[in-house]
Amino acid sequence: MDLELEGKVIVVTGGSKGIGYGICERLIQEGAIPIIVGRNKESIPKAVVELKKRGGRVGYAYAELSDDKHCKLAVEKILQDFGTIDGLVNNAGINDSVSLAEGNFEKFTRSIHRNLTHYFMMAHYCLPALKKSKGAIVNIGSKTSVTGQGGTSGYAAANGGRNALTREWAVELLPFSIRVNAVIVAECYTPLYEKWIQTFPNPEEKLRQIQEKIPLEKRMTTAAEIGSTVAFLLSNQSSHTTGQLVFVDGGYTHLDRSL
């Protein structure tokens, strides 16, 4: 299936690692031009080099996404360099374990700022360009928004906000033919996931226990599988799909895990 993404400029926050990198890899395969936005001045250049080796064009803009001014400057740089924005993938975030019991005002609001506020700001600053291109937005979310996890109030609340904004923007942007959808992730093995697994006394056993509860094939979702769904939702092949929360999780969230 030709997704007709050739030459499309797609902004991907947090695109240098994990799920974000998997999304960029898939976009390169489709001939799109991923633009990585983030703060990591070590991983971003490496990601750009690796992606260019695959024969594609790649852009980047450094930004501390929790800083509104950085978001604005990043979008301005992208438009200066490429002249258009055809899609936005809001992906950057971190499960920072701000719990109800041990959190406080500062920690909770910081978590919301790190995991939700920049979704709004990046969409806000990209919007004029997206109106011109009749582009699309895909928000990456987490199962914590619908299942809870325990000990991560900030991240769960932020992801609930991502789901709500997906539906809200889908309504608001109907007049401009801008589609907005979300891809909800459950268990996808990334560097951050690896870091979390290593906090347990027996990481290998913990990982096995989690995999055994994933209904489809008892395995983790791959970043490539997330990337394929994101590419489809950005493309004209999903031209009448908007306001949807698409769970790419091997049935983990909704199917009976006793299976």
Secondary structure, DSSP 8 states (H G I E B T S, - for coil): -----TT-EEEEETTTSHHHHHHHHHHHHTT-EEEEEES-TTHHHHHHHHHHTTT---EEEE--TTSHHHHHHHHHHHHHHHS---EEEE---------TTT--HHHHHHHHIIIIIHHHHHHHHHHHHHHHHT-EEEEEEETHHHH--SS-HHHHHHHHHHHHHHHHHHHHTGGGT-EEEEEEESSB--HHHHHHHTTSSSHHHHHHHHHHT-TTTTS-B-HHHHHHHHHHHHSGGGTT--S-EEEESTTTTTS-TT-
